[in-house]
Every structure is written in structure tokens, then in C-alpha cells.
């Protein structure tokens, strides 16, 4: 009886370790995919690739811009983002600092959003929060909130 009980305890610990390891590996894989999504978002804007950009956005996305304007829907966010990139020069970057999973298929991405090397003024430094959701097998951007950092 003791041997059977010991065996069951060891087996359950082994199975729990395997499950935790798989979850940690899956989490790391998902974080990598989300970080790549943010990089693709920036690349499509830099390349003025409207179709590529739209493919990364959910149909019902909304975006609060650094100027306080709210864009709603894939087409408005896509065209507005590309117009902003064309009209406001500079190299854009988002450094993913944190990814917090609300559910396995919803996460919030936070980090600094910088525009440097502008020809129309000084560099700009913002913060961004981006909500991403899993649609099918692909992460997509569902909401963007850009804001001024606290001084």
C-alpha cells in the first residue's frame, strides 16, 4: 500500500512538472509571437504596406493616438496609422517591456514608443499599451493606447 501511494505521489508530481513545463514553453512561444506581431506592425507602417498592416488588425480595433484622437475600425486605424507615418517622419520603435495574459487568448503589451530622427521637430517619447487577441491561430492587434509619459 505504501509503495503504491508513494508511486502515485511521484507520478502526480512528474505529470504536474511536465504540464508546468509545457505551459511555460507555450507561454514563451506565445510571448515571442506577440513580440513579432508588434515588430510586424512597425515594419508595415514603415513600408507603407496597407494590406500587410490591415492583416495584423482585428476588424473592431480602436486606437487612441498621442494627440488624443480615437480611431475606430480596421480601415480607419490602418489608413490613419499610415498617414501619420507618412506625415510625421522618423524611426518608430516599440520596446516590449511586459506582456500580461488576461486569458490564454488575450494579452496586454506595454512599453515605450519612440519616434526618433524626425525632420519636423524633436524626438518624441511615449508609452503604449496594446491589446492583442488570438484569432484562429494568429495574434492580432485589437486596441492601441498611446500616451505621454508622466513628467
C-alpha positions in Angstrom: 0.0 0.0 0.0 2.8 2.4 0.9 4.6 1.6 -2.2 1.5 2.2 -4.3 0.9 5.5 -2.5 4.5 6.6 -3.0 4.3 5.7 -6.7 1.1 7.7 -7.1 2.6 10.7 -5.4 5.7 10.6 -7.6 3.7 10.0 -10.7 1.4 13.0 -10.0 4.5 15.2 -9.3 6.1 14.1 -12.6 2.9 14.8 -14.5 2.5 18.2 -12.8 6.1 19.1 -13.7 5.5 18.1 -17.3 2.3 20.1 -17.5 4.1 23.1 -16.0 7.0 22.8 -18.4 4.6 22.6 -21.4 2.7 25.6 -20.1 5.9 27.6 -19.6 7.1 26.6 -23.1 3.8 27.6 -24.6 3.8 30.9 -22.8 7.3 31.7 -24.1 6.2 30.7 -27.6 3.2 33.0 -27.3 5.2 35.9 -26.0 7.6 35.5 -28.9 4.7 35.5 -31.4 3.3 38.6 -29.8 6.6 40.4 -29.8 6.9 39.5 -33.5 3.4 40.9 -34.1 4.5 44.3 -32.7 7.6 44.2 -34.9 5.5 43.4 -38.0 3.1 46.3 -37.0 6.0 48.7 -37.1 7.5 47.3 -40.2 4.3 47.5 -42.2 3.9 51.1 -41.1 7.5 51.9 -42.1 7.0 50.3 -45.5 3.6 51.9 -46.1 2.2 48.4 -46.6 -1.6 48.9 -46.1 -2.6 45.3 -46.8 0.1 44.0 -44.5 -1.0 46.3 -41.8 -4.7 45.5 -42.1 -3.9 41.8 -41.8 -2.5 42.4 -38.3 -5.5 44.2 -37.0 -8.9 42.9 -35.8 -12.0 44.2 -37.5 -13.1 46.1 -34.4 -9.8 47.6 -33.4 -9.6 51.1 -31.9 -6.6 53.3 -31.4 -6.2 56.3 -29.1 -3.4 58.4 -30.7 -0.8 60.5 -28.9 -2.8 63.6 -29.9 -5.9 62.2 -28.2 -7.8 61.2 -31.3 -9.8 58.0 -31.3 -9.7 55.9 -34.5 -12.2 53.1 -34.8 -12.3 50.1 -37.0 -9.6 48.3 -39.1 -9.8 50.7 -42.1 -9.7 53.9 -40.1 -6.8 52.7 -37.9 -4.9 51.3 -40.9 -5.3 54.4 -43.0 -4.7 56.8 -40.1 -1.6 55.0 -38.9 -0.1 55.0 -42.4 -1.0 58.7 -42.9 0.7 59.6 -39.6 3.8 57.6 -40.6 4.0 59.5 -43.9 3.3 62.9 -42.5 5.5 62.6 -39.3 8.9 61.4 -40.3 11.2 59.5 -38.0 12.1 56.0 -37.0 9.4 54.4 -34.8 10.1 51.8 -32.2 8.2 50.0 -29.5 10.2 48.1 -26.9 8.0 45.3 -25.5 8.7 45.5 -21.7 5.8 43.5 -20.4 3.2 41.1 -21.7 0.3 40.2 -19.4 -2.1 37.5 -20.3 -5.6 38.3 -19.3 -6.7 34.9 -20.7 -4.8 32.5 -22.9 -6.1 34.3 -26.0 -5.9 37.9 -24.8 -2.9 39.9 -23.6 -1.8 43.4 -22.9 1.6 44.6 -24.2 3.2 47.6 -22.6 6.4 49.5 -23.4 7.9 52.7 -24.6 7.0 54.0 -28.0 9.7 56.3 -29.5 9.9 58.3 -32.7 13.5 59.5 -33.3 15.3 61.2 -36.1 12.4 63.4 -37.1 12.9 66.1 -39.6 10.0 68.2 -38.3 10.9 68.5 -34.7 12.5 66.9 -31.7 12.4 63.2 -30.9 9.2 62.0 -29.2 8.9 59.5 -26.4 5.6 58.0 -25.4 4.2 54.9 -23.7 1.9 52.4 -25.4 -0.4 49.7 -24.3 -1.6 47.3 -27.0 -4.3 44.7 -26.5 -3.7 41.6 -28.6 -6.2 38.7 -29.2 -5.8 35.3 -30.7 -8.0 34.9 -33.9 -7.8 31.4 -35.1 -4.1 30.6 -34.9 -2.8 34.2 -35.2 -2.3 37.0 -32.8 -3.9 40.3 -33.9 -3.9 43.8 -32.5 -7.3 44.8 -31.0 -6.6 48.1 -29.3 -3.8 50.6 -29.1 -3.4 53.3 -26.4 -0.5 55.7 -26.9 0.1 58.3 -24.2 2.5 60.9 -22.9 4.7 59.6 -20.1 4.3 61.3 -16.7 6.8 64.1 -16.4 
